[in-house]
Amino acid sequence: MQSAYSGLPSNNEQRLARILSPDHPLCKEDVVWVLEFIKKKVADGDPRLLDLAQPRLLQNFQHFADASLMLLQRRPCCGQEADRFRISLREAAYGLYTPGSSGRMPRS
């Protein structure tokens, strides 16, 4: 989300970009933070989510659930496991995040 005054990404969006960056070492706290961020945006009725088609919202939910279950079953680590978490988190946050010049999204 952009700041209403400066046009710059908010601290939350900057943190999300950092967590989703393939260069960032992923930890459990990062995964929990992203899931809580998404949960809050859904509860608040973020307009960016309201603009998404129902099939896309279902995909977001599926990836949110996947990331949540992966978190319960194992801890994020390096390599392929961290990549799987990032893909699920990126897809779960679809519509809430637009990569800018400061953050790049990993490819699926």
N, C-alpha and C positions, 0 to 999 in steps of 0.2 A: 504494500500500500504506500502511496506517495504522500509525503507531508503536504498539507493544504497550503502551507506558506512558502516552502522553498522549492517544491517540485522534485525534491530528492527522495530516494527510497527511505522508508522508515527504518528505525533500528531493527524491528522485527523482520522486515524484508531483507535487510542486510545480513542478519543472522541466518535466515533461511537460505540465502544464497551461499553463505559460507559453509553451512552444514551440507548442502547438496553438492558442493564442489567436490570433484573426485580427488582433489589434492588435500582435502581436510580429513584428518584421522577421525573416523566415526566412533562415537562412544554411546553407551546406553542413555546417558542424560540428553544427548542430541536427539536421539530417536523419540524419547519421551517428550522433549520440548516441541518437536514438530507435530507430534500427534495432539498435544494439548493446544497448540496454535491453531491447527485445523479445527479441532472440536470447538474452540471459542468462536472462530469465524462462522462455523455452521450455526451455532447457538445464537450468534448476533444477527444472523440473516444477511451476511455480507452480500452486497449487490452484485459482486462479481460472480458469486455462486448462483444467484438467482437468474443470471443471464445464460447459464449453461443448460443444454438440452438434457432431458431426463436420462437418456442412455449414458451420457457423459457423467452425470451425477452418480449413476449406479456404478460406473467404472471407478470413480473416485472412492466410493464407499468400499468396493471390493479391494482396492489397493490399501485403503486405511485398515481394513480388517486383516489383510495379509501381513502388513507391517506390525500390527498389534500382536498377531499370533506368532510371528517370527520372534518378536521381542520376548514373549512368554516362553518360547521353546529354547532360545539360545541368545547369547549376547552378540551384538555387532562386533565384528573384528575387521581384519584386513582382507584384501583380496576380493574373491567372488562373493563372499557373504556380505561384505560392506556394500558392494555394488548392487546386490539384490535388495538390500535395505534402501539404498538411495533411489533405485528405480521405483520401488513401491511408494516411498515418501514423495518423490517427484510427481508421480501419477495421482496420489491422494491429494496433493496440493494444487493440482491442475486448476487453473483459473484464478488462483490466489497469488501466483508468482509469475512474473515476466522477467526472464533473464536480461540483465543489462550488461553494460561494458565491464562492471565490477564482478559479475558472477556468471559462470557458464554452467549450463546444465549438462549432465552426462547423457550420452546417447543410449537409447534402449537397445 
